[in-house]
Amino acid sequence: MIMRVQYKNGWYDYLHDRVFNHEIALKNIRRFYRPSEKRWVTIGVDAIRGMSGVAYDGPERRGIHPANAIMGTSIK
């Protein structure tokens, strides 16, 4: 997946998700665009998966198509 980001220096870019995760870990990203919500998400302000320090204790939802959610099958 390609993510649209804004760096802390104000520049915008598109990053592959692996690079995106690395740049977040390095604290280089100010915010990114979340297409599912049609809005920009600001790191350190908005909720971001894996940033709370608490492990998620629920079912895996990424990649599961809503029509198949009951069966728990994912689409490829």
C-alpha positions as CSV (number, residue, x, y, z in Angstrom):
1,M,0.0,0.0,0.0
2,I,1.2,3.5,-0.8
3,M,0.7,6.2,1.9
4,R,0.5,10.0,1.4
5,V,2.6,11.7,4.2
6,Q,3.8,15.0,5.4
7,Y,7.2,15.1,6.9
8,K,8.0,17.3,9.9
9,N,9.8,19.7,7.6
10,G,6.6,20.3,5.7
11,W,7.4,18.3,2.6
12,Y,4.8,15.9,1.2
13,D,5.6,12.5,-0.3
14,Y,4.1,9.0,-1.1
15,L,5.7,6.1,0.7
16,H,5.4,2.3,0.5
17,D,4.0,1.0,3.8
18,R,7.3,-0.6,4.8
19,V,9.1,2.7,4.4
20,F,6.2,4.5,6.0
21,N,6.5,2.3,9.1
22,H,10.3,2.9,9.2
23,E,9.8,6.7,8.9
24,I,7.2,6.7,11.7
25,A,9.6,4.8,13.9
26,L,12.3,7.4,13.2
27,K,9.8,10.2,14.1
28,N,10.2,11.8,10.7
29,I,6.4,11.9,9.8
30,R,4.1,14.7,11.0
31,R,0.9,13.3,9.6
32,F,-0.5,11.0,7.0
33,Y,-3.7,10.7,5.0
34,R,-6.1,8.0,6.0
35,P,-8.3,7.3,3.0
36,S,-10.8,5.2,4.9
37,E,-11.7,8.3,6.9
38,K,-10.9,10.8,4.2
39,R,-8.8,12.9,6.5
40,W,-5.2,13.6,7.7
41,V,-4.1,11.8,10.9
42,T,-1.6,13.7,13.0
43,I,1.0,11.5,14.8
44,G,0.9,12.1,18.5
45,V,-2.6,13.6,18.4
46,D,-4.8,11.0,16.7
47,A,-5.2,7.3,17.4
48,I,-2.7,5.2,15.4
49,R,-2.4,1.5,15.4
50,G,0.5,0.2,17.5
51,M,1.4,3.6,19.0
52,S,-0.3,3.3,22.4
53,G,2.3,0.9,23.8
54,V,-0.6,-1.5,24.7
55,A,-0.9,-4.7,22.6
56,Y,-4.2,-5.0,20.7
57,D,-6.3,-7.9,22.2
58,G,-9.0,-8.3,19.6
59,P,-9.6,-10.0,16.3
60,E,-7.4,-9.2,13.2
61,R,-9.5,-6.9,10.9
62,R,-7.0,-5.8,8.3
63,G,-7.6,-7.5,5.0
64,I,-10.9,-9.0,5.9
65,H,-13.7,-8.3,3.5
66,P,-16.9,-7.3,5.3
67,A,-18.9,-9.9,3.4
68,N,-16.6,-12.6,4.7
69,A,-16.1,-11.2,8.2
70,I,-18.4,-13.8,9.8
71,M,-16.4,-16.6,8.4
72,G,-13.1,-14.8,9.0
73,T,-11.7,-15.3,5.6
74,S,-9.4,-12.7,4.1
75,I,-9.2,-11.5,0.5
76,K,-5.9,-11.5,-1.3
